[in-house]
Amino acid sequence: MDPALDPISGLVAARREGEREGERESGREETMTFDEALAQLEEIIEKMERRDAGLEESLAGYEASVKLIKRCRDVLRNAESRVEELSKLLEEGGQSEPGEAPDNAQDSDDASEPLGNR
C-alpha cells in the first residue's frame, strides 16, 4: 500500500515530525529572555482559551507552559538576587561591582556632581 494513502503511516510520520520539532525546541526555554518566554506563554494561553487545539496539542501546550513558567520564575529569581546584591553594595559604601573596593578617596563634596564631571 502507498504510504501516502495509509492513514497510520501518515500519523506515525506526523508524530515523528512533531518529535523532531520538539527536539529542536527542547532547551530553548533556558536561553529565552523573560519577555520572550512571557510572550510565548501568552500565545499558548490565548490558543487554549480559544479552544483551537485538540487534546494532544493542548497537552503539549500545557507542557510547554510549565517550562516557560519555570523559565520566567528563574529569571525573576535571578533578578531579585541581583537587586538584593546591589542594594547591599549601596549600604556597604557604594561599591559599583561585587568584589570591588569602595572608593574612599572621593570628597563628599564631589557626590553632588554628575559622574561624568568627577
C-alpha positions in Angstrom: 0.0 0.0 0.0 1.2 3.5 -0.8 2.5 5.1 2.5 0.9 8.4 1.4 -2.5 6.8 1.4 -2.1 4.8 4.6 -3.6 6.8 7.5 -1.5 5.0 10.1 1.7 5.8 8.3 0.6 9.4 8.0 0.0 9.6 11.7 3.4 8.0 12.5 5.2 10.4 10.2 3.4 13.3 11.7 4.3 12.2 15.2 7.9 11.7 14.2 8.0 15.2 12.7 6.5 16.6 15.9 9.1 14.8 18.0 11.9 16.3 15.8 10.3 19.7 16.2 10.2 19.1 20.0 13.9 18.2 20.0 14.7 21.4 18.2 12.8 23.4 20.7 13.9 21.4 23.7 16.1 23.5 25.9 15.2 26.7 24.1 13.4 27.9 27.2 16.7 28.0 29.0 18.1 30.8 26.7 14.9 32.8 26.3 14.6 36.3 27.8 11.9 36.9 30.3 9.9 38.8 27.7 10.3 36.1 25.1 9.1 33.4 27.5 6.2 35.5 28.7 5.1 36.3 25.1 5.2 32.7 24.1 3.3 31.7 27.3 0.6 34.3 26.4 0.3 32.9 22.9 -0.3 29.4 24.3 -2.9 30.6 26.8 -4.8 32.5 24.1 -4.8 29.5 21.8 -6.0 27.2 24.6 -8.7 29.8 25.6 -10.0 29.9 22.0 -10.1 26.1 22.1 -8.4 25.9 18.7 -6.3 22.9 19.8 -7.2 19.3 20.2 -6.3 17.2 23.3 -2.8 16.3 22.2 -1.9 19.9 21.2 -3.5 21.2 24.4 -1.4 18.8 26.4 1.8 19.8 24.5 0.9 23.4 25.1 0.4 22.8 28.8 3.8 21.1 29.0 5.4 24.0 27.2 3.7 26.4 29.5 5.1 24.7 32.6 8.6 25.0 31.1 8.0 28.7 30.2 6.7 29.5 33.7 9.7 27.8 35.2 12.0 30.0 33.0 10.1 33.2 34.0 10.4 32.3 37.7 14.2 31.6 37.3 14.8 34.9 35.5 12.8 36.8 38.2 14.6 34.9 41.0 18.0 35.9 39.4 16.9 39.5 39.0 15.7 39.6 42.6 19.1 38.2 43.8 20.9 40.8 41.7 18.8 43.7 43.1 19.4 42.5 46.7 23.2 42.2 45.9 23.3 45.7 44.5 21.3 47.1 47.4 23.8 45.6 49.9 26.6 47.2 47.9 25.0 50.6 48.3 24.5 50.1 52.0 28.2 48.9 52.4 29.7 52.0 50.9 28.7 52.4 47.3 30.7 49.7 45.6 29.7 49.5 41.9 30.6 45.9 41.4 30.8 42.9 43.7 34.3 42.5 45.0 35.4 46.0 44.0 36.8 48.1 46.8 34.9 51.2 47.9 36.3 54.5 46.5 37.1 56.3 49.8 39.3 58.8 48.1 36.4 61.0 47.0 35.4 64.0 48.9 31.8 64.1 50.0 31.5 67.5 48.1 32.1 65.6 44.9 29.0 63.5 45.4 26.7 66.2 44.1 28.5 66.4 40.8 27.3 64.2 37.9 29.5 61.1 37.4 31.0 62.4 34.2 32.4 65.6 36.0 34.2 63.8 38.7 
